[in-house]
């Protein structure tokens, strides 16, 4: 449903994911929390290259209800570029990372995986 919703409003992943990929989510969460995320990336083989994609997917799913409620291109872009993570705690990041692990183990052997 989320992909169809974004497509309906002509939201392309490069509109928001370019920053997520290049800044490694540093602009999306506070420094202490991003250090926790990067620690996980370092512990994973190909963490920055591969696991980061699962974290971004988990981020999209985390906010999917909010995104589905928005019905304007501008509102969607602003939300995706200013995620409401200001008050996140370590528990929120741990939950996000746990969900990213679920996606990794669920999809890493799938056909067309990360292609």
Number of C-alpha atoms within 10 A of each C-alpha: 8 14 13 11 16 19 12 12 14 12 18 12 12 10 12 17 17 11 15 18 16 9 11 19 19 17 14 19 20 15 12 10 19 18 13 14 24 17 12 16 19 12 10 13 11 11 17 17 11 15 21 22 20 23 24 19 15 21 18 17 15 14 15 15 11 12 19 15 11 16 13 12 13 12 13 20 17 11 15 20 16 14 14 12 12 10 8 12 13 13 10 13 19 14 13 21 23 14 18 21 16 13 17 16 11 10 14 13 10 9 8 8 8 11 4
